[in-house]
């Protein structure tokens, strides 16, 4: 800035006070000074660790920072400096332009909506501007000073969702995706837990969003919680790529928060897992690299987008790779529609949960397999165009996995992970030595220990010696609870420091609560999931039994369509092995516990055989992410008075079964 005498050279000494004098006409000067003071403190901490004794003054640090000599590089068409936006803008400059989103929920001129990167970023900028206008001055100030501002999104997987999540990130705020299946009364929990200040709603969820706004404001007279529709910012007049720029000074910190993904709540109330900004690019790039996503891929996305898989395995990796994301969310999942879409061709990547693969297998057997050979083969040919099929969330039963290996000509690629830590184990592309039922090897960069399921042991620092003596335990066993330090670790549970602390061992490993074992092939460890410690490890008669092992064997029986195995409290055994069974009625109309135990004896030890069974008529209820919630379904099917229920068959210790009646 020029001095009064017209000399444009900078002053010899530039201090914080002198800067504030020079900038006192700028309304945000105090905010800027505070921001750079914090940056200096972080820089000084780094310097102290790298070069002990070296001192750098705030004045020198600020004088060296060029951004104090020039206005801030912000504006309507300026995107924040972060790898995800730089990447998308480079795609927008490519010739020819390719679509990056196809939305089968919306039709334009008789065809599914398609948008390229120019259109996507234009709409992101448009929605960001509208969102900024509805925020209160105090919330705007919080955004300006890089304080944490949380904004919810109530939208299914769609173009609207993609625009919304990028718009919130472009604002510098934190995204909180919420399940569209929730009524407004239940959505209040997630908004309150995350302290969200607004919700962006798709056209189909605008009514729920409006109700949510009313509920939030009625519960607190000071609330300014706002609902804003996304649709008015879609398909806006496209800007030219050259009209958009990346800020030269508004950087988004990779270690800052970006997305809050609530846990599934299968073993307790959902907790908001706060993901670092590295999640939206570096973690996504790791997924894209692992599965070899590219601009030639079309990724069919049918999963919920409030879940880690829907966002972290599908949306961001596809965006980073430049792949085409094809969304279909209206009407719920349809096996018929999915098979027909595969048959049309063009889809190269698909990700599902076991429930999806089970239903699609059943549809093939009940419908497609009965078609004339040439028509049936056209469906098979469409399926075999898929370059890779992915599966996570819960265990994929062997009969289903075997069916798809034959159908696709290649196995479904399994993985294991958690919302808090990302995918820890993954089956690699083209790995021919994966043991049956394995979820693969450790993913790059992860530090994983299998530790004894012992609450006391996991709160003490492990022994570094091979022999465990008094007060010590084995650091990494061949079987135990999965404990993880991961480059993809969450920052914390939102506003719940106690839960965050309890989730870790004293030496900093995240406790998953899941039990796994190792199987070595050519000296390399492959991992197999035995189940969740709280619901899948059954302690019966002094034995520890994996419910998943029992389920796998039962699903291998020709008459079993679906099964859930749980432990039911028992005075004699501690817990009984109990199974809820869905039968394939074309094979068997009824099942006795005697026959079931007989048919399982060749594959299971006697102590693992079910001593309680209940035949259910319909498919087992699932959560929004396709999981069987054993914590609630176990007591539902086997309540305390289960012996009085006609539907429950009981096996007694003498080897005779009792089918009790009212």
N, C-alpha and C positions, 0 to 999 in steps of 0.2 A: 504494500500500500504506500501511496505517496505521502511524504511529509508536507507540512504547511508551505515550505519554501520550494516545493516542486521536486526535490531530490527523491528519486525512486529507489535508491539503494536501501537495503534493510538496515536497521539499527545494529550497532556492534554487539550489544547484549540484549537478548530477547528473553524476558522472564514471563512467568505466568501472569503477573500483574500487568506488565506492559501489553501483553497479548489481549487481555480483557479490555484495556483502555482502547486499543486499536479496534476491537470488535464490539464496543459497547452499544453500537447501533444495531447489532444483531441480537434478536430476541432469544436465540438459543446459545449464546456465548457461554453462559454458566454450565449448561449441559455439556457442551463440547469440552470445556476445560476439565470438567469432572471425568468425562470419558477418557481423556488422554492421561489424566493423572493416574487413573486405574491401569491404563495400559503401561504407563511408566513403572508402576509398582510391580506388575507382572514381569516386565522386562528386567527390572533390577533384581528380582528374585532369581531369574534365569542367569543373569550375569554373576550373581553371588555364587551360584552353584558351579558355574563354568570357570570363573576366575575369582576365587576368594580374595577379598581385600581390595578389589577394584571398585571404585565408586563413580557413579555417573549421576550428576545432579538432574533434578527435574527440568531446570532451565536449559541445560545442555541438550537433554533428550527432546524437549519441545522445540528448541531452536533447530534441531536437526530434522524434525518431521516436516516434510514439505506441505502437508495438508493444512498447516497453520499459516501458510503464505497465500493460500488460494481459497476461493469459495468451495463449499461442499459440492460434490458431484452427485446430485440427486435430481429427480424430476419425474414427470409423468411417464416418460418412455425409458427411464433408466432402471435396469434390473440390478439387484444387489450382486456384489462380487462373490459368487460361490460357484463351485464346479458344476453343479446341476444346471444352473442358468447359462453358464458359458457353453456347456455342451449342447443344450437345446438350441441356443442361438446359432451355434455353428451348423447344426442340422438345418436351421431355417435358411441359411445362406446356400445350401446345397442345390445343385441343378442336375436333373430335374427334382422338383419337390415330390416327396412320397408321403402318403398318409401315415400318421403315427397313431391315430385313434380311429377305430370303427365302432360305432355304437348301434348294436342291433335292437336297442330299445326305442330308437327314434328313426323315423323314415323321412327323408327329404327327396321329393320328386320320385317317390316309389322305391327308393333305395336306402339302405342303412346310412346314417350320417357318417361322413368321413371328414376328418380334419387333419391338415398337415401342420408342421411345426410353426409356420408363420401365423396361421389361424389360432393355434393353441396359445402362443405367447401373446398375441393381440388380445385374446379374451382374458388371459391372466392379468394383463396390465389394466384392462377395463374393469374387471371385478375388484382388483386391488384398490383402484381409485374410488369405486362405489363404497367399498368396505371402509376405507379411510374416512369418508364423509359422514358415515353413521356412528363412528366411534366418538366417545366423549373427549373433551380436551385433556382430562387426566389420563385416559387410556392412550391417547396420541402421545402425550409427554412420556409415558412409560415406554412406548415403542421407540421414541427418539433417543432415550437414554439407555436403550438396550436392556431395559428391565423385562422380566418375563410376562408376556401377555398370551393368554390361552384362548383360542377360538375353536369352537366345536364345528363339526361338519356332519350333517344328517343327510346322507345321499348314498344310494346304492352304487355298485361299480358301474361307471358310466363316464361319458365325456364331461358332464357337469361335475362329477366328483374330481376328475383330473384337473379341471380348471380351478376348482375351489382349493384343493390341497396346495397347488403351486402358487395361487394368489396369496394364501395365508403365509406361506414360506417367503414369498417375495416381499411381503410386508415386514418380515423379520419377527413374526409372531410364531406361536407354537400350535400345531394342529392337534385337535382331539376328535378323531373319527368315532361316531356313535352308531350302533346298530339301528338300521331302519325298521327292524322288527319290533322295537320297543314302543309301547305307548308313551305319551308325553309324561305321565306320572312316574314311570320308571326311568325315563331319560334324565329326570331331575337329579337322580343320584350321580350320574356321570358328569353332568355339568357342574354340580356342586363340588364333587370330589376334585375336579380339575380347576375349579375357580374360573371357568370360562366366562368371557364377557359378552360373547355373541355366538350365534349359530348360523351357519350358511346352509340353506336348504335347497334340495332339488325340487323340481316342479311337483313330483309325486309326494314329497314329504313336507310341503309348505304348510299344510294344515296342522300337522303334528308340531312343526316348529313354532307356529303362531300360538298354539296351546302351551308349548313349553315356555315361550316368552311370558305369557300371562301368568303361569304358575310361578315362575321365578320372581316376577315383580310383585305378585300377591303375597309371597312368602317374606318379602323384604321391601319395605316402602322406599328404601334408598337404592334399590337395584335399578341399574340402567341396562340390564340384559336385553339384547336386541336380536331379532330374527331378520335375516336378509335372504331373499331369493337369489339363486345362482343364474337361472335361465336368462334374465335380461342381459347378462354379460356373455352369452354364448352366441357364436356366429355373428359377431359384430363386424363392422367394416374392417377388413384385414389391413393391417399396417404393412409397410414394406420392411424387409429385413434390415435395410440400412437406417430405418427410422428408430430402431431399438439399439440400445448400448448397454454395456456392463459398467457399473460404477467403478471409478478409479480409487475410491476411498471408503465406500460403504461395504466393508467385508463382513461376512457372516462367519462367526467363529465355529470351527468344526467341532469343538468340544461343548458348544452351547446346546441347549435343548431344541429339538425340532418337532418331534411327534410324540404324542402320548397314546400308547396302545394299552387298553385295559386287558388284564388277564381274563381267561375264560371263566373263572369262578367255579371250576369243577371241584375244587377241594376247599373253597372258602369264598368270602366276598371278593368281587373283582377289585384289583388294585391297578392304579395307573402307572404303567412302566414308561418312564421318560427316556426317550431315545436321543442320543447325540445327533448333531447334524451330519456326522460321518455316515450315519445310517442311510441318508437319502442319496449319497453318492458312492463313497468308498465301499461300504458294505454291499450296496447294490451292484457295484462293479465286480466285487468278488463273486456274487451269485451269477452275474452275466458271464463272467469268465469261466466259471466252473461248468456251466451248462452250455457254453459256447453260443450264447445269444448273439444275434447279428441283425443288420438292417434287412436281411433276407427272410427273417422269421416273422410269422404271424402267431401271436400268443393268444389263445382263446381263454378268456378270463371269466369264470363263472362263480368265483368264490366271494365271500363277504369281504368288504374293504375296511372293516373296522378291526380286522384281525391281522396278526403279524404276517401270515402267509400271503394274504391278499395284497398287502402293501409291500412287504419286504422281499417276497420271492417273485411277485408278478409285476406290480406297477413300476416301482423305481428301477429294478434291473432292466425292464423292457424300455423305459424311457432313456436310461443311460446308454443302452446298446443301439438305440434307434430302431428297435423292432416295432411292428404294428401290434398294438393291443386291441383285441376285439372283445368288447364287453357284451354280456347278455345277462340281465338280472331280473327283468320283469317276469312275473308269473311263477317265480321259483324255479328250482332245478327241474329239468325235463330230460329224461333219458332219450325219449323219442326225438326231441329237437336236437340234442347233442349228436346222436348217431347220424341224423340227417345232415347236420352241418359238417361232420367229418366226411360224409359221403360226397358232399359238394367239392371237397378238396381245398387246398391252400393253407390249412392249419398245420403248423409244424411243431408247436409246443403246447402242451396241455398239462395243467396241474389240478389234481383233485384230492379229496379225502377218501378214506376207505368206504364211506357210505356211498359216495358217487360211483366209485368203481364197482361196488356190490350191486347197485341198482342198474347200472349199465350192463353188467354181466347178465342179470336176470332178464332185462329187456331183450337182449340178444337171444337168450335161450327160449323165452316165451314167444317172441315175435319174429325176429329176423331169421333165426335158424329154420323157420317153417316156410320161408319164402322160396320161390323158384331159385335154382342154383345161380343163374346169372345175376339176379337181383341181390341175392344174399352176398355173392362175391363182390359186388360193387361196394357194399358197406365195409367188407373186410379190406378191400383195396384202399378205401378212404382212411381207415384206421392206420394202415401201414404207411401212409404218407407222413404220419407224425414222426418227427425226428427224435423227440424225447417226451415221455410222460413222467410226471413227478408226483410224489405222494408224501405227505407228512401229516402232522396233527396227532395221529394215533396209529397203532399197529395195523398193518395190512395183513389180513389172514392168508395163510398159505394157499388154500384153494382158489382164492380170488387172484392172488399173485400168479399162480400157475396158469390160470385161464388167460390172463393178459399177456403173459410171456409167449404163449402159443399164438394168441390173436395178433399181437403186434410184431412178432418175430424178434422181440427184444424185451428184456425185463423192465418193469416200472422202476424208476430210480427213487429209492427210499432215502429218507434223511431223518434226523432227530434234532430237535432244538426246543427252545423255550422263548417266550416273548422277551424275557429279560436279557438273554444272552445270544440270541440268533441261532443259526443252525450250527451245531457242534460236530455232529457226525453226518457225512454224506457219502452216498455211493457215487463213485467216479464214473464218468463216461467211459465206456469201453473196458471196464474192469471185469475180466472174465473169471476172477477167482473169489468172488464175493460168496461167503458161506450162506446157506439157506437161512432166511429170517434176519440177516444182518442189516443194520442201517448204515454200514460203511465204516470208513476210517475217520480219524480226527481231521477236521477241516484245517486248512492252512492257518498257522498263527495261534492256535488255541492251546491252552494249558489245561489238561483234563486229568483229574484223579478219580479213581474209584475207591471210595473209603467205606469202612465198615459202618453199617447202619446202627450207630451208637451215638446218641445225643451227647453224652459226656465226652466221648473221644473227639467228636467233631468241633468241640469248643476249645480244644487244646492244640497247641502247635505240634505237628506230627514229628515223629522221630526221623532223623535222616540216616539212621543205621538200618542195616538189613534185618537185624533181630530186634523184635519189639519186646522190651522189658517192662517192668513196673512203671506205670505212668506214661507209657508210650504206646503207639499203635502203628500199623503199617500205613505208610503214606499213600501208596497206590497199589491196590490189590487187583486180583483178576475178577473179582465180583464185589460190588458195593454201590453206594450212592454216588451218582454222578456229581462231581464238584468241579466248577469251571472258573477259570480266569480267561476272558475272551477279549479280543480287540473290539468286539461288537457289544460289550457290556452296556447295560442301561446306566443312566446317571443315578437314578433313584426311583423310588415310588413317590408319586406326586403327593407332596405335603404329608408324608407319613414316615418320618425318620426312624421311628421304632421298628416298623416293618422292614425298612431298608437294612437296618443293622441286624435284625434277626435272620435275614435271608442269607447271611454270610458266616463262614467259619472265622475263627479268630485270626487266621492267617490270610484272610481275604478272598477265599473261594466262594463263589455263589453256590448255594445248596439247591439243587433242582428238586429233590424229593423223589427222584426216579432212580430205579435200580437197574444196573446193567452188568453184563459180564463180557469178558474178552474171549475171542477165539483167534488163535494165531495161524496165519497162512504164510508160509515162506518167511517166517520171522516177523511179519507185519500184523499188528493188532487190528482186528475187526470187532465191532461192538454189536451186541444184541441187547435189546431192551427187555427186561423181565417184568417191568410194570412200575406203577406208582406205589411208593412205600405205604401210603396211607390207605389205599383201597385195593391195590393189586397184589400185595404180599399178604397171604393168608397164613396165620399161625394156628395150625391145627394138630393137636396131639403131640406137640413138641417139634413138629416139622415146619419149615418155612416153604410155602408153596406159591409159585407164580401163577396168578389167575390167567395171565396171558398164555402160558404154556398149556393150561387146561383148555382154554378157548381155542387155541390152534388145533389141538387134537380133535375137539368136538366138531369144529368146522370141516374137518376132513371126512366126517361121516356123511354118506350120501343123502341122508334124510334131514340134515340140519341146515337151515337157511341162515340163521343168525343166532348168536348166543351171547350172554353176559354172565360172567362168573364173579361172584363176590364172596366175602367171608361174612357169615352170620353168627353173632355171639351165641355161645353154647357153654353150659356149665361143665360138661364132661370134657369136651375137646378144646375148649377155649374159643375156637371158631369152627364152624362147619363149612365145607366147600359146597356152595350153593350155585345152581345154574338156572337161568331163565332161558328157555329154548323156543325158538320159532321154527316150526317144521315146514319142510317142503311137502305140501299136502299131496302132490302127485306121487310122492314116494311112500309116505306114511301118514295115516290119519291120527294116530295116537302113539304115545311112547311111554313105556314104564321105566322106572328108575333101574329095575333089574336088567332090562335089555341094554339100557345106556351104559351101565357099568360093565356089562359083559363085552360090549363092542369097543370099549375104551381100554380094556386090559392089555391089549397087545402094545399100546403106545404109552401108557401111563402106569407108574407105580401105584400099588394099591392105596397108599395113603393120600394120593392126589385125586382119587376118584370122587365124584360128587356124592354127597350124602343127602342133599336136598335138591329137588328139581321142581320147576313150575313151567308148564306149557302156556305160552302166550299166543294169541291169535294174530296180532298185528305186529308191524315192524316196531322195534324198540324206539322209544322217544329219543330225540337227539337235541343237542344244543344248536345254537345258530351257526356254530363252526363244524357241525357234523359229529360231535363227540357224544358218546353215551355217558351221561353224568351219573356214575355209580354211587356217588355220595348220597344222592336223593333217590335213585331208582332202587338201590338195594333194600332200604327200609320199606319202600313202596310195595315191592313184590314179596318181601319176607318181613312183615311187621313182627312185633314182639309176640303176637298171638298166632304166628304162622301155623302152628300145629292144629289150630281149629279151622283152617281153610281147606276146603275140599280140593282146591287146585294144586296144593303143595303135596308132593310125595316125599316121604322121609325114610331114609335107610337107617336101621338100628344097628348097634355094634355086633349083634349076633349074626349079622349077615342076612337078615330078613327085612324086606321093605314093608312099610306101612303106608297105604294110601288112605290117609285120614279123611273122614267125612264129618260133616256137621251133625 
